[in-house]
């Protein structure tokens, strides 16, 4: 289980809210990929058909929000 921590006076409440916001944003990868690609649904279809692997700091940021450096990228392997 992944625990996300943020600092604040009411740390338990802030942690719960942050985890729910992260889940809502990340449960649909199209929403996240839309920030970087013009056709995220098409990209996901191609990834599924061709067995493409994606790595890089953007992928880490997807699973652990705010963990990537200011300049992050996708590494795509075909």
RODO-2510 file (C-alpha; in nm, 4 decimals, decimal comma):
residues 78
     n   res          X          Y          Z
     1     x     0,0000     0,0000     0,0000
     2     x     0,1331     0,3412    -0,0977
     3     x     0,1092     0,6121     0,1657
     4     x     0,1353     0,9768     0,0638
     5     x     0,2348     1,2310     0,3270
     6     x     0,2049     1,6072     0,3286
     7     x     0,2800     1,8495     0,6100
     8     x     0,0142     2,0558     0,7796
     9     x    -0,1646     2,1262     1,1054
    10     x    -0,4264     1,8575     1,0431
    11     x    -0,1947     1,6055     0,8814
    12     x    -0,4415     1,3154     0,8939
    13     x    -0,7138     1,5144     0,7145
    14     x    -0,4676     1,6603     0,4644
    15     x    -0,3251     1,3159     0,3922
    16     x    -0,6701     1,1678     0,3293
    17     x    -0,7740     1,4541     0,1011
    18     x    -0,4451     1,4364    -0,0913
    19     x    -0,4750     1,0610    -0,1431
    20     x    -0,8345     1,0950    -0,2681
    21     x    -0,7386     1,3755    -0,5078
    22     x    -0,4456     1,1718    -0,6390
    23     x    -0,6711     0,8691    -0,6908
    24     x    -0,9385     1,0698    -0,8733
    25     x    -0,6812     1,2237    -1,1036
    26     x    -0,4859     0,9041    -1,1659
    27     x    -0,7645     0,6449    -1,1942
    28     x    -0,8088     0,7444    -1,5595
    29     x    -0,4741     0,7496    -1,7443
    30     x    -0,6309     0,9409    -2,0359
    31     x    -0,6782     1,2411    -1,8088
    32     x    -0,3126     1,2344    -1,7064
    33     x    -0,1763     1,1718    -2,0571
    34     x    -0,3896     1,4527    -2,2011
    35     x    -0,1453     1,6974    -2,0409
    36     x     0,1354     1,5658    -2,2632
    37     x    -0,0230     1,4110    -2,5748
    38     x    -0,2884     1,5378    -2,8165
    39     x    -0,4529     1,1950    -2,8592
    40     x    -0,4053     0,9958    -2,5370
    41     x    -0,6718     0,7349    -2,6238
    42     x    -0,4978     0,6628    -2,9533
    43     x    -0,1654     0,6372    -2,7732
    44     x    -0,3053     0,3836    -2,5259
    45     x    -0,4525     0,1787    -2,8136
    46     x    -0,1148     0,1692    -2,9894
    47     x     0,0610     0,0765    -2,6638
    48     x    -0,1774    -0,2181    -2,6193
    49     x    -0,1472    -0,3387    -2,9799
    50     x     0,2305    -0,3116    -3,0178
    51     x     0,3346    -0,4006    -2,6596
    52     x     0,5155    -0,0727    -2,6011
    53     x     0,6836    -0,0114    -2,2666
    54     x     0,6865     0,3332    -2,1099
    55     x     0,9264     0,4449    -1,8409
    56     x     1,0741     0,7710    -1,7215
    57     x     0,9983     1,0227    -1,4531
    58     x     0,6483     1,0959    -1,5887
    59     x     0,5530     0,7349    -1,5253
    60     x     0,6834     0,7584    -1,1696
    61     x     0,4924     1,0849    -1,1269
    62     x     0,1757     0,9062    -1,2393
    63     x     0,1992     0,6558    -0,9544
    64     x     0,3565     0,8898    -0,6959
    65     x     0,2302     1,2436    -0,7640
    66     x     0,4796     1,5303    -0,7247
    67     x     0,7753     1,2919    -0,7199
    68     x     0,9260     1,3960    -1,0554
    69     x     1,1762     1,6715    -1,1141
    70     x     1,0622     1,9965    -1,2820
    71     x     1,1962     1,8657    -1,6168
    72     x     1,0610     1,5177    -1,6631
    73     x     1,0021     1,2933    -1,9617
    74     x     0,8537     0,9762    -2,1026
    75     x     1,0822     0,7019    -2,2347
    76     x     0,8987     0,4871    -2,4882
    77     x     1,0388     0,1471    -2,5923
    78     x     0,9012    -0,0433    -2,8907
***
